[in-house]
């Protein structure tokens, strides 16, 4: 009952984008069966990978990319990075960062009307 093989936790991220694998396969003009044969995997596994039910190993992704003549990065899952915080406390007014207020106005208190 205790299977020594690693299993993907339910909800764990995939190594691949299922839609990208399907798109690349269709663009290459291959059927699931043909791609599975070219990569040495079962048709069932190929269908499960494209449907998002099973994870493609990094080794299988390399085989897919080779058979589909596309870069591996096209098939890999996109990783979302946390946005970096670049705004300071005073930038909450909707102004673009690094925007300086216009100091050259004719309404300056010193009466200086020079343009910057």
Buried (B, 14 or more C-beta within 10 A) or exposed (E): EEEEEEEEEEEEEBBBBBEBBBBBBEEBEBEBEBBBBBBEBEBEBBBBBBEBEBBBEEEBBBBBBEBBEBEBEBBBBEEEEEEEEEEEEEEEEEEEEEEEEEEEEEEEEEEEEEEE
